[in-house]
Amino acid sequence: MSLVDPLIGSRFGRQFRRRCLSVRYISAVAASLLVVGCSEPVAQHVAAPVVRPALVERVSTEQDNALSFNGVVQAAERAELSFRVSGRLTQLLVNDGDTVKKGQLLAQLDARDAKTALASAQSELDNVQAEYARAKAIFEKSRAITKSDLDALATRLNLSKNRVEEAQRQLEYTSLYSPFAGVVGLTQVDNHTQVQANQPIVTLHNLQQLEVLVNIPDTVMLTSQHNTRAFAEIAVIPEHRFPLTLKHYSTQADAATQTYAVTLAFTDVNGYRVLPGMTVKVVPDTAERQKTEAQRITLPLTAVISDNQGGQYVWVVNRDNRVAKREVKVGELRQNRIAIDDNLALGENVVIAGTGSLTEGMAVRPYTESTQGAQ
């Protein structure tokens, strides 16, 4: 028996055994963890692809909405009148709102210098005419002067006549006349002031011929809009709608606004005092439309994209929430929406915003305007 044996059964021996068991347990656990760590690689985190949100609209039919644009009334015949020469304004003979006749004198510049120049040119012409008449008589009677001398006098005579004509025109330029019958819309200078050539003096309108100018966005030119009649609604005359007819339209878009100018003429103002500068709302004559077109598929203008071959298409979201480009046939414009005549089915979801950044098969997270606040 060793010296350790008596201690095993004692209190000290029992504590010693427990410590040995604890050390062996910890060593076993550590070894097992080491084995697991060596045999199984640590999983790496892979970021999920970003799915962009897409504002969509479910395809449905809706009541026909008329084309509507804001416009401004203007006179079909209008002019900003000015003098062709500079001078001091001595008479401004009209006021704003005055009715004038064709050929009526509207304003007058100081004409004293022009009258003096005309008198001088006329005096010179009289002298040259007398001199030429004497020389011609001598040449025909006695040939005392040469033909070249007579030709030189003839040249002087023509120059003198030209000077008189120019002086006469300069005198006429000091008077400003009405080129047509109308109403003075605005006088732009004060009497007895110095004015420059081509400076606007009077704005004249012919109120017998009025029209409306509207600016149409380029998306309208993609539609098959054939209506040539419309109505003007004027806010200050809410009880009446004024008939309009298409007059002309531009085929070149404005570089700044990318809109096309469309002009429509009033056919009858029915005695109302419609004036240039009034704002109007232009809507089409819906009587020209078929009653069967009261219900049609429409989409916001922002949903329709044009390609460089003249085709139009939309982005449709499929059941897997991926987008696909689909060509469509577009119809009439209706306010800020456009009719879709073919290749869309009721219930399909179409992207209506941010279409320029979509690609074929892109995954999206569709939402509607009604659910946007919950996103």
KOLLUMPA-795373 format. One record per residue (C-alpha): residue in three letters; residue number from 1; x, y, z. Coordinates in steps of 0.2 Angstrom, whole numbers, plus 5000, padded with zeros to 4 digits. Example, Ala and Ser with C-alpha at 12.3 -4.5 7.8 and 13.67 -1.06 7.14 Angstrom:
+---------+-----+------+------+------+
: residuo : num :   xx :   yy :   zz :
+---------+-----+------+------+------+
:     Ala :   1 : 5062 : 4978 : 5039 :
:     Ser :   2 : 5068 : 4995 : 5036 :
+---------+-----+------+------+------+
***
This chain:
+---------+-----+------+------+------+
: residuo : num :   xx :   yy :   zz :
+---------+-----+------+------+------+
:     Met :   1 : 5000 : 5000 : 5000 :
:     Ser :   2 : 5007 : 5017 : 4995 :
:     Leu :   3 : 5006 : 5033 : 5004 :
:     Val :   4 : 4993 : 5039 : 4993 :
:     Asp :   5 : 4980 : 5025 : 4996 :
:     Pro :   6 : 4975 : 5031 : 5014 :
:     Leu :   7 : 4972 : 5049 : 5007 :
:     Ile :   8 : 4960 : 5042 : 4993 :
:     Gly :   9 : 4946 : 5038 : 5005 :
:     Ser :  10 : 4949 : 5054 : 5015 :
:     Arg :  11 : 4940 : 5071 : 5012 :
:     Phe :  12 : 4955 : 5077 : 5003 :
:     Gly :  13 : 4955 : 5062 : 4991 :
:     Arg :  14 : 4937 : 5065 : 4986 :
:     Gln :  15 : 4941 : 5083 : 4982 :
:     Phe :  16 : 4956 : 5077 : 4972 :
:     Arg :  17 : 4945 : 5065 : 4961 :
:     Arg :  18 : 4932 : 5078 : 4957 :
:     Arg :  19 : 4945 : 5090 : 4951 :
:     Cys :  20 : 4953 : 5077 : 4940 :
:     Leu :  21 : 4936 : 5073 : 4932 :
:     Ser :  22 : 4933 : 5091 : 4929 :
:     Val :  23 : 4949 : 5093 : 4920 :
:     Arg :  24 : 4946 : 5078 : 4909 :
:     Tyr :  25 : 4928 : 5084 : 4905 :
:     Ile :  26 : 4934 : 5102 : 4899 :
:     Ser :  27 : 4948 : 5094 : 4889 :
:     Ala :  28 : 4936 : 5083 : 4880 :
:     Val :  29 : 4924 : 5097 : 4876 :
:     Ala :  30 : 4938 : 5107 : 4869 :
:     Ala :  31 : 4944 : 5093 : 4858 :
:     Ser :  32 : 4927 : 5090 : 4851 :
:     Leu :  33 : 4925 : 5109 : 4847 :
:     Leu :  34 : 4942 : 5108 : 4838 :
:     Val :  35 : 4937 : 5094 : 4828 :
:     Val :  36 : 4921 : 5102 : 4823 :
:     Gly :  37 : 4929 : 5118 : 4818 :
:     Cys :  38 : 4942 : 5109 : 4807 :
:     Ser :  39 : 4929 : 5098 : 4798 :
:     Glu :  40 : 4916 : 5111 : 4794 :
:     Pro :  41 : 4921 : 5128 : 4786 :
:     Val :  42 : 4912 : 5144 : 4792 :
:     Ala :  43 : 4897 : 5149 : 4781 :
:     Gln :  44 : 4900 : 5166 : 4772 :
:     His :  45 : 4886 : 5179 : 4771 :
:     Val :  46 : 4880 : 5182 : 4753 :
:     Ala :  47 : 4870 : 5199 : 4751 :
:     Ala :  48 : 4853 : 5196 : 4743 :
:     Pro :  49 : 4851 : 5206 : 4726 :
:     Val :  50 : 4842 : 5223 : 4727 :
:     Val :  51 : 4825 : 5223 : 4721 :
:     Arg :  52 : 4819 : 5240 : 4716 :
:     Pro :  53 : 4801 : 5246 : 4719 :
:     Ala :  54 : 4790 : 5249 : 4704 :
:     Leu :  55 : 4775 : 5260 : 4703 :
:     Val :  56 : 4762 : 5250 : 4693 :
:     Glu :  57 : 4744 : 5252 : 4688 :
:     Arg :  58 : 4732 : 5238 : 4685 :
:     Val :  59 : 4724 : 5238 : 4668 :
:     Ser :  60 : 4706 : 5243 : 4668 :
:     Thr :  61 : 4693 : 5252 : 4658 :
:     Glu :  62 : 4687 : 5269 : 4663 :
:     Gln :  63 : 4675 : 5283 : 4657 :
:     Asp :  64 : 4681 : 5293 : 4642 :
:     Asn :  65 : 4690 : 5309 : 4648 :
:     Ala :  66 : 4691 : 5323 : 4635 :
:     Leu :  67 : 4707 : 5331 : 4630 :
:     Ser :  68 : 4710 : 5347 : 4640 :
:     Phe :  69 : 4723 : 5360 : 4639 :
:     Asn :  70 : 4725 : 5378 : 4645 :
:     Gly :  71 : 4727 : 5391 : 4632 :
:     Val :  72 : 4726 : 5410 : 4630 :
:     Val :  73 : 4716 : 5421 : 4619 :
:     Gln :  74 : 4724 : 5431 : 4606 :
:     Ala :  75 : 4719 : 5442 : 4591 :
:     Ala :  76 : 4721 : 5433 : 4574 :
:     Glu :  77 : 4726 : 5450 : 4567 :
:     Arg :  78 : 4737 : 5460 : 4579 :
:     Ala :  79 : 4752 : 5471 : 4577 :
:     Glu :  80 : 4765 : 5480 : 4588 :
:     Leu :  81 : 4766 : 5497 : 4578 :
:     Ser :  82 : 4782 : 5507 : 4578 :
:     Phe :  83 : 4790 : 5521 : 4569 :
:     Arg :  84 : 4804 : 5517 : 4556 :
:     Val :  85 : 4814 : 5533 : 4561 :
:     Ser :  86 : 4819 : 5540 : 4577 :
:     Gly :  87 : 4812 : 5557 : 4584 :
:     Arg :  88 : 4803 : 5566 : 4597 :
:     Leu :  89 : 4785 : 5561 : 4599 :
:     Thr :  90 : 4774 : 5576 : 4598 :
:     Gln :  91 : 4757 : 5568 : 4597 :
:     Leu :  92 : 4750 : 5552 : 4604 :
:     Leu :  93 : 4732 : 5552 : 4597 :
:     Val :  94 : 4725 : 5536 : 4605 :
:     Asn :  95 : 4722 : 5528 : 4622 :
:     Asp :  96 : 4721 : 5510 : 4628 :
:     Gly :  97 : 4704 : 5503 : 4622 :
:     Asp :  98 : 4701 : 5515 : 4608 :
:     Thr :  99 : 4693 : 5509 : 4593 :
:     Val : 100 : 4702 : 5514 : 4577 :
:     Lys : 101 : 4698 : 5513 : 4558 :
:     Lys : 102 : 4710 : 5507 : 4545 :
:     Gly : 103 : 4722 : 5521 : 4540 :
:     Gln : 104 : 4718 : 5532 : 4555 :
:     Leu : 105 : 4733 : 5543 : 4562 :
:     Leu : 106 : 4739 : 5536 : 4578 :
:     Ala : 107 : 4754 : 5545 : 4583 :
:     Gln : 108 : 4766 : 5559 : 4575 :
:     Leu : 109 : 4784 : 5563 : 4577 :
:     Asp : 110 : 4792 : 5580 : 4576 :
:     Ala : 111 : 4793 : 5582 : 4557 :
:     Arg : 112 : 4801 : 5599 : 4555 :
:     Asp : 113 : 4818 : 5592 : 4550 :
:     Ala : 114 : 4810 : 5580 : 4538 :
:     Lys : 115 : 4800 : 5594 : 4530 :
:     Thr : 116 : 4816 : 5604 : 4528 :
:     Ala : 117 : 4825 : 5590 : 4520 :
:     Leu : 118 : 4811 : 5587 : 4508 :
:     Ala : 119 : 4810 : 5606 : 4503 :
:     Ser : 120 : 4829 : 5606 : 4500 :
:     Ala : 121 : 4828 : 5590 : 4489 :
:     Gln : 122 : 4813 : 5597 : 4479 :
:     Ser : 123 : 4823 : 5614 : 4476 :
:     Glu : 124 : 4838 : 5605 : 4470 :
:     Leu : 125 : 4827 : 5594 : 4458 :
:     Asp : 126 : 4818 : 5610 : 4451 :
:     Asn : 127 : 4835 : 5617 : 4447 :
:     Val : 128 : 4842 : 5602 : 4439 :
:     Gln : 129 : 4826 : 5599 : 4429 :
:     Ala : 130 : 4827 : 5617 : 4422 :
:     Glu : 131 : 4845 : 5615 : 4418 :
:     Tyr : 132 : 4842 : 5598 : 4409 :
:     Ala : 133 : 4828 : 5606 : 4399 :
:     Arg : 134 : 4839 : 5620 : 4393 :
:     Ala : 135 : 4853 : 5608 : 4388 :
:     Lys : 136 : 4842 : 5597 : 4379 :
:     Ala : 137 : 4834 : 5611 : 4369 :
:     Ile : 138 : 4852 : 5617 : 4364 :
:     Phe : 139 : 4857 : 5599 : 4360 :
:     Glu : 140 : 4842 : 5596 : 4349 :
:     Lys : 141 : 4843 : 5613 : 4340 :
:     Ser : 142 : 4862 : 5617 : 4338 :
:     Arg : 143 : 4872 : 5603 : 4345 :
:     Ala : 144 : 4882 : 5616 : 4355 :
:     Ile : 145 : 4884 : 5603 : 4369 :
:     Thr : 146 : 4890 : 5586 : 4367 :
:     Lys : 147 : 4879 : 5570 : 4370 :
:     Ser : 148 : 4890 : 5565 : 4385 :
:     Asp : 149 : 4886 : 5582 : 4393 :
:     Leu : 150 : 4868 : 5579 : 4391 :
:     Asp : 151 : 4869 : 5562 : 4398 :
:     Ala : 152 : 4878 : 5568 : 4413 :
:     Leu : 153 : 4864 : 5581 : 4417 :
:     Ala : 154 : 4851 : 5566 : 4414 :
:     Thr : 155 : 4861 : 5557 : 4428 :
:     Arg : 156 : 4860 : 5572 : 4440 :
:     Leu : 157 : 4841 : 5573 : 4436 :
:     Asn : 158 : 4838 : 5555 : 4441 :
:     Leu : 159 : 4848 : 5557 : 4457 :
:     Ser : 160 : 4839 : 5572 : 4462 :
:     Lys : 161 : 4822 : 5563 : 4459 :
:     Asn : 162 : 4828 : 5549 : 4470 :
:     Arg : 163 : 4833 : 5561 : 4484 :
:     Val : 164 : 4816 : 5569 : 4483 :
:     Glu : 165 : 4808 : 5552 : 4484 :
:     Glu : 166 : 4819 : 5547 : 4499 :
:     Ala : 167 : 4815 : 5563 : 4508 :
:     Gln : 168 : 4796 : 5561 : 4505 :
:     Arg : 169 : 4798 : 5543 : 4513 :
:     Gln : 170 : 4807 : 5550 : 4528 :
:     Leu : 171 : 4793 : 5563 : 4530 :
:     Glu : 172 : 4780 : 5549 : 4529 :
:     Tyr : 173 : 4789 : 5539 : 4542 :
:     Thr : 174 : 4786 : 5552 : 4555 :
:     Ser : 175 : 4767 : 5548 : 4555 :
:     Leu : 176 : 4760 : 5531 : 4562 :
:     Tyr : 177 : 4744 : 5525 : 4554 :
:     Ser : 178 : 4733 : 5510 : 4558 :
:     Pro : 179 : 4736 : 5496 : 4546 :
:     Phe : 180 : 4718 : 5489 : 4549 :
:     Ala : 181 : 4703 : 5492 : 4559 :
:     Gly : 182 : 4704 : 5487 : 4577 :
:     Val : 183 : 4706 : 5491 : 4596 :
:     Val : 184 : 4721 : 5499 : 4604 :
:     Gly : 185 : 4727 : 5485 : 4616 :
:     Leu : 186 : 4741 : 5495 : 4624 :
:     Thr : 187 : 4750 : 5511 : 4622 :
:     Gln : 188 : 4768 : 5509 : 4626 :
:     Val : 189 : 4776 : 5526 : 4627 :
:     Asp : 190 : 4772 : 5543 : 4634 :
:     Asn : 191 : 4769 : 5559 : 4623 :
:     His : 192 : 4783 : 5571 : 4621 :
:     Thr : 193 : 4796 : 5558 : 4623 :
:     Gln : 194 : 4811 : 5553 : 4612 :
:     Val : 195 : 4808 : 5537 : 4603 :
:     Gln : 196 : 4819 : 5525 : 4593 :
:     Ala : 197 : 4817 : 5517 : 4577 :
:     Asn : 198 : 4807 : 5501 : 4578 :
:     Gln : 199 : 4802 : 5504 : 4596 :
:     Pro : 200 : 4785 : 5498 : 4600 :
:     Ile : 201 : 4772 : 5512 : 4601 :
:     Val : 202 : 4755 : 5505 : 4600 :
:     Thr : 203 : 4748 : 5487 : 4601 :
:     Leu : 204 : 4733 : 5485 : 4590 :
:     His : 205 : 4721 : 5470 : 4590 :
:     Asn : 206 : 4707 : 5465 : 4578 :
:     Leu : 207 : 4694 : 5459 : 4590 :
:     Gln : 208 : 4683 : 5453 : 4575 :
:     Gln : 209 : 4695 : 5438 : 4573 :
:     Leu : 210 : 4700 : 5429 : 4589 :
:     Glu : 211 : 4709 : 5413 : 4592 :
:     Val : 212 : 4716 : 5402 : 4605 :
:     Leu : 213 : 4734 : 5397 : 4607 :
:     Val : 214 : 4738 : 5381 : 4616 :
:     Asn : 215 : 4755 : 5372 : 4618 :
:     Ile : 216 : 4753 : 5353 : 4616 :
:     Pro : 217 : 4767 : 5341 : 4623 :
:     Asp : 218 : 4776 : 5330 : 4611 :
:     Thr : 219 : 4767 : 5314 : 4617 :
:     Val : 220 : 4751 : 5320 : 4609 :
:     Met : 221 : 4759 : 5320 : 4592 :
:     Leu : 222 : 4761 : 5301 : 4594 :
:     Thr : 223 : 4742 : 5298 : 4595 :
:     Ser : 224 : 4729 : 5297 : 4581 :
:     Gln : 225 : 4720 : 5313 : 4587 :
:     His : 226 : 4709 : 5319 : 4572 :
:     Asn : 227 : 4696 : 5330 : 4580 :
:     Thr : 228 : 4696 : 5347 : 4572 :
:     Arg : 229 : 4683 : 5355 : 4583 :
:     Ala : 230 : 4683 : 5360 : 4601 :
:     Phe : 231 : 4676 : 5371 : 4614 :
:     Ala : 232 : 4684 : 5385 : 4624 :
:     Glu : 233 : 4678 : 5387 : 4642 :
:     Ile : 234 : 4682 : 5404 : 4650 :
:     Ala : 235 : 4683 : 5405 : 4669 :
:     Val : 236 : 4675 : 5423 : 4669 :
:     Ile : 237 : 4661 : 5417 : 4658 :
:     Pro : 238 : 4656 : 5400 : 4666 :
:     Glu : 239 : 4639 : 5399 : 4658 :
:     His : 240 : 4645 : 5398 : 4640 :
:     Arg : 241 : 4656 : 5387 : 4630 :
:     Phe : 242 : 4663 : 5394 : 4614 :
:     Pro : 243 : 4665 : 5384 : 4598 :
:     Leu : 244 : 4682 : 5382 : 4591 :
:     Thr : 245 : 4689 : 5375 : 4575 :
:     Leu : 246 : 4707 : 5370 : 4571 :
:     Lys : 247 : 4717 : 5383 : 4562 :
:     His : 248 : 4735 : 5377 : 4561 :
:     Tyr : 249 : 4748 : 5369 : 4571 :
:     Ser : 250 : 4767 : 5369 : 4571 :
:     Thr : 251 : 4777 : 5353 : 4567 :
:     Gln : 252 : 4793 : 5359 : 4575 :
:     Ala : 253 : 4794 : 5357 : 4594 :
:     Asp : 254 : 4799 : 5372 : 4605 :
:     Ala : 255 : 4817 : 5369 : 4610 :
:     Ala : 256 : 4815 : 5374 : 4628 :
:     Thr : 257 : 4798 : 5366 : 4632 :
:     Gln : 258 : 4797 : 5352 : 4619 :
:     Thr : 259 : 4779 : 5357 : 4615 :
:     Tyr : 260 : 4770 : 5361 : 4599 :
:     Ala : 261 : 4759 : 5377 : 4596 :
:     Val : 262 : 4742 : 5373 : 4591 :
:     Thr : 263 : 4730 : 5388 : 4585 :
:     Leu : 264 : 4711 : 5386 : 4586 :
:     Ala : 265 : 4699 : 5400 : 4579 :
:     Phe : 266 : 4683 : 5406 : 4588 :
:     Thr : 267 : 4668 : 5403 : 4576 :
:     Asp : 268 : 4657 : 5414 : 4586 :
:     Val : 269 : 4658 : 5424 : 4603 :
:     Asn : 270 : 4640 : 5426 : 4604 :
:     Gly : 271 : 4641 : 5445 : 4609 :
:     Tyr : 272 : 4652 : 5441 : 4624 :
:     Arg : 273 : 4667 : 5453 : 4627 :
:     Val : 274 : 4681 : 5440 : 4624 :
:     Leu : 275 : 4698 : 5449 : 4625 :
:     Pro : 276 : 4716 : 5445 : 4621 :
:     Gly : 277 : 4725 : 5438 : 4636 :
:     Met : 278 : 4711 : 5429 : 4644 :
:     Thr : 279 : 4715 : 5411 : 4649 :
:     Val : 280 : 4704 : 5397 : 4643 :
:     Lys : 281 : 4702 : 5378 : 4645 :
:     Val : 282 : 4701 : 5369 : 4628 :
:     Val : 283 : 4691 : 5353 : 4627 :
:     Pro : 284 : 4686 : 5343 : 4611 :
:     Asp : 285 : 4669 : 5342 : 4604 :
:     Thr : 286 : 4664 : 5325 : 4611 :
:     Ala : 287 : 4649 : 5324 : 4599 :
:     Glu : 288 : 4661 : 5318 : 4586 :
:     Arg : 289 : 4666 : 5303 : 4595 :
:     Gln : 290 : 4658 : 5286 : 4594 :
:     Lys : 291 : 4647 : 5282 : 4609 :
:     Thr : 292 : 4654 : 5264 : 4609 :
:     Glu : 293 : 4671 : 5272 : 4614 :
:     Ala : 294 : 4664 : 5278 : 4631 :
:     Gln : 295 : 4674 : 5263 : 4639 :
:     Arg : 296 : 4692 : 5260 : 4634 :
:     Ile : 297 : 4708 : 5255 : 4642 :
:     Thr : 298 : 4719 : 5270 : 4646 :
:     Leu : 299 : 4736 : 5272 : 4655 :
:     Pro : 300 : 4746 : 5288 : 4661 :
:     Leu : 301 : 4757 : 5296 : 4648 :
:     Thr : 302 : 4772 : 5291 : 4658 :
:     Ala : 303 : 4769 : 5273 : 4655 :
:     Val : 304 : 4771 : 5273 : 4636 :
:     Ile : 305 : 4789 : 5274 : 4629 :
:     Ser : 306 : 4793 : 5278 : 4611 :
:     Asp : 307 : 4807 : 5270 : 4601 :
:     Asn : 308 : 4817 : 5277 : 4587 :
:     Gln : 309 : 4807 : 5267 : 4574 :
:     Gly : 310 : 4791 : 5276 : 4579 :
:     Gly : 311 : 4784 : 5261 : 4590 :
:     Gln : 312 : 4777 : 5263 : 4607 :
:     Tyr : 313 : 4778 : 5250 : 4621 :
:     Val : 314 : 4775 : 5248 : 4640 :
:     Trp : 315 : 4783 : 5238 : 4654 :
:     Val : 316 : 4772 : 5224 : 4660 :
:     Val : 317 : 4775 : 5215 : 4677 :
:     Asn : 318 : 4773 : 5196 : 4676 :
:     Arg : 319 : 4768 : 5184 : 4690 :
:     Asp : 320 : 4786 : 5182 : 4695 :
:     Asn : 321 : 4787 : 5201 : 4698 :
:     Arg : 322 : 4799 : 5203 : 4683 :
:     Val : 323 : 4796 : 5216 : 4669 :
:     Ala : 324 : 4794 : 5212 : 4651 :
:     Lys : 325 : 4793 : 5225 : 4637 :
:     Arg : 326 : 4778 : 5224 : 4626 :
:     Glu : 327 : 4773 : 5234 : 4610 :
:     Val : 328 : 4756 : 5242 : 4611 :
:     Lys : 329 : 4745 : 5252 : 4599 :
:     Val : 330 : 4740 : 5269 : 4606 :
:     Gly : 331 : 4725 : 5279 : 4603 :
:     Glu : 332 : 4718 : 5296 : 4608 :
:     Leu : 333 : 4725 : 5307 : 4622 :
:     Arg : 334 : 4713 : 5310 : 4636 :
:     Gln : 335 : 4719 : 5323 : 4648 :
:     Asn : 336 : 4735 : 5316 : 4656 :
:     Arg : 337 : 4731 : 5298 : 4650 :
:     Ile : 338 : 4732 : 5289 : 4633 :
:     Ala : 339 : 4721 : 5276 : 4626 :
:     Ile : 340 : 4728 : 5259 : 4623 :
:     Asp : 341 : 4719 : 5250 : 4608 :
:     Asp : 342 : 4728 : 5233 : 4607 :
:     Asn : 343 : 4740 : 5221 : 4616 :
:     Leu : 344 : 4735 : 5224 : 4634 :
:     Ala : 345 : 4723 : 5213 : 4645 :
:     Leu : 346 : 4712 : 5218 : 4659 :
:     Gly : 347 : 4721 : 5215 : 4676 :
:     Glu : 348 : 4739 : 5216 : 4670 :
:     Asn : 349 : 4751 : 5227 : 4680 :
:     Val : 350 : 4760 : 5240 : 4670 :
:     Val : 351 : 4774 : 5251 : 4676 :
:     Ile : 352 : 4769 : 5269 : 4676 :
:     Ala : 353 : 4785 : 5278 : 4683 :
:     Gly : 354 : 4804 : 5276 : 4681 :
:     Thr : 355 : 4802 : 5266 : 4665 :
:     Gly : 356 : 4818 : 5273 : 4658 :
:     Ser : 357 : 4829 : 5263 : 4670 :
:     Leu : 358 : 4820 : 5246 : 4667 :
:     Thr : 359 : 4828 : 5231 : 4658 :
:     Glu : 360 : 4821 : 5215 : 4651 :
:     Gly : 361 : 4818 : 5202 : 4665 :
:     Met : 362 : 4822 : 5214 : 4679 :
:     Ala : 363 : 4815 : 5209 : 4696 :
:     Val : 364 : 4804 : 5223 : 4704 :
:     Arg : 365 : 4794 : 5225 : 4719 :
:     Pro : 366 : 4777 : 5232 : 4712 :
:     Tyr : 367 : 4766 : 5244 : 4722 :
:     Thr : 368 : 4752 : 5255 : 4718 :
:     Glu : 369 : 4748 : 5273 : 4722 :
:     Ser : 370 : 4735 : 5267 : 4735 :
:     Thr : 371 : 4748 : 5256 : 4744 :
:     Gln : 372 : 4762 : 5269 : 4743 :
:     Gly : 373 : 4760 : 5275 : 4760 :
:     Ala : 374 : 4761 : 5258 : 4767 :
:     Gln : 375 : 4778 : 5255 : 4759 :
+---------+-----+------+------+------+
***
